[in-house]
Amino acid sequence: MRHRKRSKRQRKIDRGMSDHHILPVSRGGTKTVRIHIKIHQKYHALFSNLTPDEIAEYLVFTFWDGYVPQIWRIEQ
């Protein structure tokens, strides 16, 4: 299968962007989102390879002393 050459505009958009795995590849993640490379670097500097759920848990117990905001609570 032949790949189409990307347009000049598309190359400019891609420059400075990076693929970020929502679930790390080391844990079987395959889904990616495109984010700016500087944001990607800062994300990993702050949170290493934590998942979004692990980040929320880390914030709750490290900074908010176990307080869970109402918006995060699961109604039963």
C-alpha positions as CSV (number, residue, x, y, z in Angstrom):
1,M,0.0,0.0,0.0
2,R,1.4,3.4,-1.0
3,H,1.3,6.2,1.6
4,R,0.2,9.7,0.4
5,K,2.7,12.5,0.9
6,R,1.5,14.8,3.7
7,S,0.8,18.4,2.7
8,K,3.0,21.2,3.8
9,R,0.2,22.4,6.1
10,Q,0.0,18.9,7.7
11,R,3.7,18.7,8.3
12,K,3.6,22.1,10.0
13,I,0.8,20.9,12.2
14,D,2.7,17.7,13.1
15,R,5.9,19.5,14.0
16,G,6.1,19.9,17.7
17,M,3.4,17.3,18.4
18,S,3.8,13.9,20.1
19,D,1.7,10.8,20.6
20,H,0.7,10.3,24.2
21,H,-0.6,6.9,25.3
22,I,-3.5,7.2,27.8
23,L,-2.6,3.8,29.2
24,P,1.2,3.3,29.0
25,V,2.4,0.8,26.4
26,S,4.2,-1.1,29.1
27,R,0.7,-1.9,30.6
28,G,-0.9,-2.8,27.3
29,G,-2.1,0.6,26.1
30,T,-2.7,1.2,22.5
31,K,-4.9,4.4,22.3
32,T,-3.0,7.6,21.7
33,V,-3.8,11.3,21.6
34,R,-1.7,14.0,19.9
35,I,-0.4,16.7,22.3
36,H,2.3,19.3,22.1
37,I,5.7,17.9,22.9
38,K,6.4,20.4,25.7
39,I,3.1,19.5,27.4
40,H,3.9,15.8,26.9
41,Q,7.3,16.2,28.6
42,K,5.9,18.2,31.5
43,Y,3.1,15.6,32.0
44,H,5.6,12.8,32.4
45,A,7.9,15.0,34.6
46,L,4.9,15.4,37.0
47,F,3.2,12.1,36.7
48,S,5.7,9.6,35.3
49,N,3.6,6.8,33.7
50,L,0.5,7.1,35.9
51,T,-2.9,6.5,34.4
52,P,-5.5,9.3,34.7
53,D,-7.2,7.3,37.6
54,E,-3.9,6.9,39.4
55,I,-3.2,10.6,39.0
56,A,-6.6,11.4,40.6
57,E,-5.9,9.1,43.5
58,Y,-2.4,10.5,43.9
59,L,-3.8,14.1,44.1
60,V,-6.6,13.1,46.5
61,F,-4.3,11.5,49.0
62,T,-1.2,13.6,48.6
63,F,-2.7,17.1,48.4
64,W,-6.3,16.9,49.5
65,D,-5.8,14.6,52.6
66,G,-8.3,12.1,51.3
67,Y,-11.0,14.6,50.4
68,V,-12.8,13.5,47.2
69,P,-14.6,16.3,45.3
70,Q,-18.3,15.7,44.8
71,I,-17.9,15.6,41.0
72,W,-15.6,12.5,41.3
73,R,-17.9,10.6,43.6
74,I,-19.8,7.7,42.1
75,E,-23.5,7.7,43.0
76,Q,-24.7,4.4,44.4
